[in-house]
Structures are given as C-alpha cells and as structure tokens.
C-alpha cells in the first residue's frame, strides 16, 4: 500500500508540474498580442525608419 501511495503522489506532482510548465510556455492569444508581434516584425525589417518616426512624434509633442 505504501508503494502505491508513493507512486500516486509522484504522478500527481508530475501532472501539476507539467501543467504549470504548459501554462507558462503557451503563446498569448489576444488580438493585441498579434498586433504587437506584427509591429515588432515591421520594426525589425526597418528599424531606422521606425526610430525616426518615433523621434518625430516625440518632437511634435504627440508621444504617449
């Protein structure tokens, strides 16, 4: 009986650990997340132009 209890506890703790890891590693699924990811990809393709645009907005007082 003791061995079976030990095995059961090991299975429960393993399941809890796997669930926590799965929850932390899953991709966000909101609409804003996909828009932000698209914006990051565009900035990666043309980072200088994006910085100039952000600097112009800051100079015009439109930042934020």
LOMAR-410694 format. One record per atom (N, C-alpha, C): x, y, z; residue in three letters. Coordinates in steps of 0.05 Angstrom, whole numbers, plus 5000, padded with zeros to 4 digits. Layout:
// residues N
XYZAla...
//
This chain:
// residues 64
501649765000Unk500050005000Unk501750255000Unk504050255015Unk505750485016Unk507050544989Unk507750334974Unk508950374948Unk506950494928Unk504450404930Unk502450514913Unk501850804919Unk501850874944Unk501451154952Unk503651324942Unk506151234945Unk508451384935Unk508251424905Unk507551224890Unk507251244861Unk505051434854Unk502851424868Unk500551614863Unk501351904867Unk502851954889Unk503752224895Unk505752324874Unk507452144864Unk509352214843Unk507852294818Unk505752144811Unk504252204787Unk502752474790Unk501652524814Unk500252774819Unk502153014817Unk504452994830Unk506353214829Unk507453254800Unk507853044785Unk508753064758Unk506653204741Unk504053134745Unk501953264730Unk501753554736Unk501953624762Unk501853904769Unk504254064757Unk506553954758Unk508954074746Unk508654114716Unk507753914703Unk507353934674Unk505254144667Unk503154164683Unk501054364678Unk502154644682Unk503754684702Unk504954954707Unk506755024684Unk508454844676Unk510354904653Unk508754964628Unk506654804623Unk505054854599Unk503755134600Unk502655204623Unk501355474625Unk503355704622Unk505755664631Unk507755884628Unk508855904600Unk508955684585Unk510255684559Unk508255724536Unk505655724541Unk503755764518Unk503856044508Unk503156074483Unk503256334470Unk500756484477Unk500956754481Unk498656914486Unk496856914462Unk494256944466Unk492356924443Unk490557164440Unk491157394452Unk489457624449Unk490057764423Unk488157934415Unk488458084390Unk490858274392Unk491058414415Unk493258604418Unk495958464416Unk496158224424Unk498758084423Unk499558044394Unk497757974377Unk498457924349Unk499158194335Unk497758404343Unk498458664331Unk501158754340Unk501858714366Unk504458794376Unk506658624363Unk506158364358Unk508058194345Unk508558294316Unk506458364303Unk506658474275Unk508358734275Unk507858904294Unk509359154296Unk512259104301Unk512858914318Unk515658844324Unk517058734299Unk515658574283Unk516758474258Unk517258704238Unk515458894236Unk515859114218Unk518259284227Unk518559324253Unk520759474264Unk523459334259Unk523359064260Unk525758914255Unk526558934225Unk524658964207Unk525358994179Unk526359274172Unk525359484186Unk526159754181Unk526559904207Unk528559834223Unk528859954250Unk529460254249Unk531160344230Unk531860624229Unk529460804223Unk527860724205Unk525460874198Unk523560894221Unk523260674236Unk521460674259Unk522560864281Unk525160874285Unk526261054305Unk525961344297Unk526261404271Unk525861674262Unk522961764266Unk521161584260Unk518261644263Unk517661694293Unk518661524311Unk518261564339Unk519461824349Unk521861894339Unk523162144346Unk521562384337Unk520362364313Unk518762584302Unk516262624320Unk515062404328Unk512662424345Unk513362544372Unk515662474382Unk516562584408Unk517062884406Unk518362974384Unk518963254380Unk516363414376Unk514363294364Unk511863434359Unk510063444384Unk510863314405Unk509363314430Unk507063114429Unk507162924411Unk505062724407Unk505762454420Unk507862454436Unk508762194448Unk506762114469Unk506461844471Unk504861734492Unk502161664483Unk
//
